[in-house]
Amino acid sequence: MDRESINQTIEALRNNDKFLITAHVNPEGDSIGSQIAVYYLLKSLNKEVYIVNHDRVPDNLKFLAGAEVILNEIPEDFVPKTIVILDCPVKERAGSVSKNILDCETIINIDHHVSNEFFGDVNWVESGVSSVGEMVFYLFKEMKISFNKEVIEAIYTAIVTDTGMFNYNNTSNETHKVTGELISAGVNPKEMHGKIFENKSISDIRLLGKALSGITLEADGRIAFMVLTRKMYEEEGVEEISTDEFINFPRSLKGVEIAAFLKENSVPEKINVSFRSKGKVDVNILASKFGGGGHQQASGCILNCVLDEAREKILEESIKVLEL
């Protein structure tokens, strides 16, 4: 861990007030879990703090204590002075909340993406760490703040989701040590797995089926596309579901080096894109071509166009990346 950056982060958390916590659009386990943990940390310091995200909490994470305080708009009577941006390599990825960043006196940027642009007044960026949740764990340890049940479950959720249940190569010896401490502190892995991964609705499964049936291959089977449209949502009578696991299916296909999952946003002509690779191809390079970013094997971006145009743009750039 970068000792100097941790100390600067701790100093900024202790010495500032009126905190706004946010993360990237389309939040998943790491962004939600780490936000909740930092919320409880700041509350323990008697700080005034709100969590505000561009998008709502995914259904499979609503069980976390603290998820209910996450807002989609800043309260009218609250003027933030300090913003803590978690798990967000590019400040614009905070979506609608990004317009408030420049109005804050202090920006604290805590992230583990290799593509982070170091946009904060305080930047704690550790690309070798499994998750921001793991980084937040060390904040509690360094600040000697005790873990309550809400915090250990939030941090465990952050780690287990961002490591793909410890299957991804961002899982380290330190990651297992941290999760071991969380289990010793009271986390029940079986119970947590059930709540996060085994609590789907029939609509979730049917939407997955629709997306699976439409998988297509390009470039001699080296590129796989999966698509989820608003029409599919409407057919199932749902507004939104957690789709974090969808991308794993096209990535698992034999011979696929780049998997792309395109999801139509509720906003017209806005496409959320997730990229995955098996390690040979750096999909962070691919996402960065569209203003996004992430990791070598997992990254994402947003394209402001219709679905067919987004697919063509991604295919063109993916072929270039395969040739690197």
Secondary structure, 3 states (H helix, E strand, C coil): CCHHHHHHHHHHHHHCCCEEEEECCCCCHHHHHHHHHHHHHHHHCCCCEEEECCCCCCHHHCCCCCHHHEECCCCCCCCCCEEEEECCCCHHHHHHHHHHCCCCCEEEEEECCCCCCCCCCEEEECCCCCCHHHHHHHHHHHHCCCCCHHHHHHHHHHHHHHCCCCCCCCCCHHHHHHHHHHHHCCCCHHHHHHHHHCCCCHHHHHHHHHHHHCCEEECCCCEEEEEECHHHHHHHCCCCCCCCCCCHHHHCCCCCCEEEEEEECCCCCCEEEEEECCCCCCHHHHHHCCCCEECCCEEEEEECCCHHHHHHHHHHHHHHHHCC
